[in-house]
Amino acid sequence: MQDFVLIILLDDLPEVKFSPDEIGAKMKNFENWMGDLIARDILVNPGNRLAEEGRIIRNGIITNGPYVEIKEIIGGFIIIRANSIDEAAEIANTAPLDENGTIEVRKIYSDNN
């Protein structure tokens, strides 16, 4: 088994696009999906939502960022365990995302692979 990070990308911040009730329902669906990953013993790290504020370091210069003007916002991440990137992608494909979200799957390299 290998570890993969599922990076959750959003087109808009949920607070901008959905009502509090809609956000609550979406969070419940996501919690149920995470519960399934836990039950299958493939969740390595539940990750977390990322704050809007950050810093960008490029060529030794530190600037404020990331900026909401970019195409997608990194909403959060989780780390799962799967046999291959294809299997990790199939697992990610079961996430309860709507048209506002995308998941990017990346293998995490370790000293063993």
DAPE-V881856 format. One record per residue. N is the residue number from 1. RES is the residue in one letter. PHI is phi in radians with two decimals (none if undefined). PSI is psi in radians with two decimals (none if undefined). OMEGA is omega in radians with two decimals (999 if undefined). Layout:
N RES PHI PSI OMEGA
N RES PHI PSI OMEGA
This chain:
1 M none 2.56 3.14
2 Q -2.17 2.78 3.11
3 D -1.70 2.46 3.12
4 F -2.33 2.47 3.05
5 V -1.71 2.33 3.03
6 L -1.83 1.93 -3.11
7 I -1.67 2.10 -3.07
8 I -1.62 2.03 -3.12
9 L -1.86 2.38 -3.13
10 L -2.09 2.54 3.06
11 D -1.35 -0.60 3.12
12 D -2.45 2.72 3.02
13 L -1.18 2.41 -3.11
14 P -0.97 -0.62 -3.11
15 E -1.10 -0.43 -3.11
16 V -1.46 -0.63 -2.96
17 K -1.71 -0.46 -3.00
18 F -2.17 2.68 3.06
19 S -1.31 2.86 3.10
20 P -0.99 -0.67 3.12
21 D -1.16 -0.72 3.11
22 E -1.13 -0.71 3.11
23 I -1.09 -0.75 3.12
24 G -1.04 -0.75 3.13
25 A -1.15 -0.72 3.13
26 K -1.14 -0.69 3.12
27 M -1.13 -0.68 3.12
28 K -1.09 -0.77 3.09
29 N -1.05 -0.72 -3.14
30 F -1.18 -0.71 3.09
31 E -1.07 -0.70 3.10
32 N -1.11 -0.72 3.11
33 W -1.10 -0.76 3.11
34 M -1.12 -0.67 3.09
35 G -1.05 -0.66 3.08
36 D -1.13 -0.72 3.10
37 L -1.10 -0.68 3.10
38 I -1.14 -0.80 -3.12
39 A -1.07 -0.58 3.12
40 R -1.46 -0.04 3.12
41 D 1.01 0.72 3.09
42 I -2.07 -0.02 3.08
43 L -1.49 2.05 -3.14
44 V -1.58 -0.78 -3.10
45 N -2.55 2.16 -3.11
46 P -1.24 -0.08 3.13
47 G 1.03 -2.68 3.14
48 N -3.02 2.95 3.03
49 R -1.32 2.52 3.12
50 L -1.67 2.52 3.10
51 A -1.22 2.73 3.13
52 E -1.22 -0.60 -3.09
53 E -1.36 2.47 3.09
54 G -2.85 -3.06 3.08
55 R -2.31 2.55 3.08
56 I -1.98 2.26 3.10
57 I -2.00 2.05 3.12
58 R -2.46 2.18 3.12
59 N 0.96 0.68 3.09
60 G 1.35 0.11 3.14
61 I -1.94 2.27 3.14
62 I -1.75 2.20 3.10
63 T -2.26 2.82 3.06
64 N -1.20 2.61 3.12
65 G 2.94 -3.09 -0.13
66 P -1.22 2.90 -3.07
67 Y -1.85 2.42 -3.14
68 V -1.13 -0.34 -3.12
69 E -1.20 -0.27 3.13
70 I -1.18 2.86 -3.03
71 K -1.08 -0.74 -3.10
72 E -2.31 2.67 3.12
73 I -1.92 2.35 3.05
74 I -1.37 1.94 -3.08
75 G -1.48 -0.44 -3.13
76 G 2.90 -2.98 -3.12
77 F -2.72 2.75 2.93
78 I -2.44 2.79 3.10
79 I -2.06 2.22 3.12
80 I -2.13 2.96 3.10
81 R -2.05 2.29 3.13
82 A -2.60 2.91 -3.13
83 N -1.36 -0.42 -3.10
84 S -2.74 2.92 3.09
85 I -1.15 -0.55 3.10
86 D -1.14 -0.73 3.09
87 E -1.15 -0.72 3.10
88 A -1.07 -0.68 3.11
89 A -1.14 -0.68 3.10
90 E -1.13 -0.68 3.09
91 I -1.13 -0.81 3.14
92 A -1.07 -0.58 -3.11
93 N -1.16 -0.27 3.10
94 T -1.54 -0.06 -3.14
95 A -1.11 2.47 -3.10
96 P -1.42 1.15 3.11
97 L -1.69 2.66 3.05
98 D -1.89 -2.84 -3.10
99 E -1.15 -0.18 3.13
100 N -1.43 -0.26 -2.98
101 G -2.24 2.71 3.10
102 T -2.42 2.64 3.04
103 I -2.12 2.26 3.03
104 E -1.79 2.32 -3.12
105 V -1.90 2.24 3.11
106 R -2.36 2.40 3.05
107 K -1.26 2.49 3.04
108 I -1.75 2.05 3.12
109 Y -1.38 2.51 3.04
110 S -2.28 3.10 3.12
111 D -1.13 -0.35 -3.08
112 N -1.56 -0.19 -3.14
113 N -2.59 none 999
